[in-house]
Amino acid sequence: MARILIVDDAKFMRLTLTNILMKADHEVVGEGENGLDAIRLYRELQPDLVTLDITMPEMSGLEAVKEIKKEYPQAKIVMCSAMGQQRMVVESIEAGAKDFIVKPFDEGRVLEAINRVLN
C-alpha cells in the first residue's frame, strides 16, 4: 500500500484515479489542480508517489516534475497524458518522471505503472 498524491486539473480524472487506487488498497493522501499545488503538496505530504497531469493551468506537470526532482531527487512520479502528448511525455521522463499513463485511464494499465514505479 502506498501514499499517493493525485494532481490533475480535471476533477473527474482525479476521481477516476482515486477510485482505481483505493480499490487496489492505496491511500490517496492529497489532490491538487496544477503544478504549483503539486510542489506545495509534495513538500507537505511527502507521498510515496505522485500522479501528475501534463497539461494544467498556472504550471504544467512538466515544470512541476523539474521542481520536485530538484528538491527531492528520489521522488516517484507518474505522468498522465492525453493522446498526442508523446513529446511532452518524453520530456517529463527526461526530467525525472518514472513512467506515464494515458487517458482515458485503463485500470489495469494504471496499476501496472504504479506498481512498476513503486517496486
Secondary structure per residue as TSV (DSSP state, phi and psi in degrees):
chain	resnum	aa	ss	phi	psi
A	1	M	-	360.0	132.2
A	2	A	-	-120.3	155.7
A	3	R	E	-93.9	118.3
A	4	I	E	-121.8	137.9
A	5	L	E	-104.4	130.3
A	6	I	E	-111.9	125.0
A	7	V	E	-126.7	116.0
A	8	D	-	-158.7	140.3
A	9	D	S	-76.5	-12.4
A	10	A	-	-98.3	117.6
A	11	K	H	-57.1	-39.9
A	12	F	H	-59.3	-41.1
A	13	M	H	-66.8	-39.9
A	14	R	H	-63.0	-41.9
A	15	L	H	-63.6	-45.8
A	16	T	H	-58.6	-48.7
A	17	L	H	-63.6	-42.6
A	18	T	H	-57.2	-45.8
A	19	N	H	-61.6	-45.0
A	20	I	H	-61.4	-46.8
A	21	L	H	-69.0	-40.5
A	22	M	H	-68.5	-35.7
A	23	K	H	-60.3	-31.1
A	24	A	T	-91.8	15.5
A	25	D	T	71.4	19.7
A	26	H	-	-88.7	160.3
A	27	E	E	-109.5	124.4
A	28	V	E	-88.5	110.1
A	29	V	E	-90.9	-14.3
A	30	G	E	-170.8	162.9
A	31	E	E	-136.6	139.8
A	32	G	E	-132.8	165.0
A	33	E	S	-112.0	-8.3
A	34	N	S	-158.0	177.7
A	35	G	H	-61.5	-33.8
A	36	L	H	-65.8	-42.4
A	37	D	H	-57.7	-44.3
A	38	A	H	-55.7	-47.3
A	39	I	H	-67.2	-47.1
A	40	R	H	-61.5	-46.8
A	41	L	H	-70.5	-32.7
A	42	Y	H	-62.1	-47.1
A	43	R	H	-59.0	-43.7
A	44	E	H	-70.9	-43.8
A	45	L	H	-100.5	-21.6
A	46	Q	-	44.5	59.6
A	47	P	-	-70.3	165.2
A	48	D	S	-74.1	-27.1
A	49	L	E	-157.7	150.5
A	50	V	E	-124.1	135.1
A	51	T	E	-102.4	132.1
A	52	L	E	-132.7	119.7
A	53	D	E	-68.7	145.7
A	54	I	S	-76.4	-49.2
A	55	T	S	-102.6	114.1
A	56	M	-	-142.5	156.9
A	57	P	S	-70.4	162.7
A	58	E	S	69.6	-53.0
A	59	M	S	-151.3	129.9
A	60	S	-	-73.9	164.0
A	61	G	H	-61.6	-36.4
A	62	L	H	-61.0	-46.5
A	63	E	H	-64.5	-38.5
A	64	A	H	-65.1	-39.4
A	65	V	H	-57.0	-48.2
A	66	K	H	-59.4	-44.3
A	67	E	H	-66.6	-46.2
A	68	I	H	-63.4	-43.9
A	69	K	H	-66.9	-29.1
A	70	K	H	-63.3	-44.8
A	71	E	H	-83.0	-34.6
A	72	Y	-	-131.0	81.9
A	73	P	T	-57.6	-24.9
A	74	Q	T	-87.2	0.3
A	75	A	-	-56.3	137.5
A	76	K	-	-104.1	114.9
A	77	I	E	-125.4	131.7
A	78	V	E	-116.7	124.0
A	79	M	E	-84.9	147.8
A	80	C	E	-113.5	124.5
A	81	S	E	-130.7	153.9
A	82	A	-	-88.5	166.1
A	83	M	T	-56.6	146.7
A	84	G	T	83.0	10.4
A	85	Q	-	-109.1	27.3
A	86	Q	H	-52.8	-43.8
A	87	R	H	-60.9	-42.0
A	88	M	H	-70.2	-32.5
A	89	V	H	-63.0	-46.9
A	90	V	H	-59.2	-45.5
A	91	E	H	-61.1	-39.0
A	92	S	H	-65.2	-42.1
A	93	I	H	-64.5	-42.7
A	94	E	H	-61.4	-32.7
A	95	A	H	-79.5	-8.8
A	96	G	T	125.3	-3.1
A	97	A	-	-66.2	148.4
A	98	K	-	-93.7	-23.5
A	99	D	E	-166.4	178.7
A	100	F	E	-147.3	154.8
A	101	I	E	-127.0	148.2
A	102	V	E	-105.8	139.5
A	103	K	S	-84.3	148.9
A	104	P	S	-66.6	144.8
A	105	F	-	-69.5	132.4
A	106	D	-	-103.2	121.3
A	107	E	H	-50.9	-48.0
A	108	G	H	-59.0	-45.8
A	109	R	H	-66.5	-39.9
A	110	V	H	-59.2	-50.9
A	111	L	H	-67.1	-34.8
A	112	E	H	-59.3	-49.6
A	113	A	H	-64.3	-44.4
A	114	I	H	-60.2	-47.6
A	115	N	H	-66.8	-36.5
A	116	R	H	-60.1	-45.4
A	117	V	H	-71.5	-35.9
A	118	L	H	-69.8	-31.2
A	119	N	-	-88.4	360.0
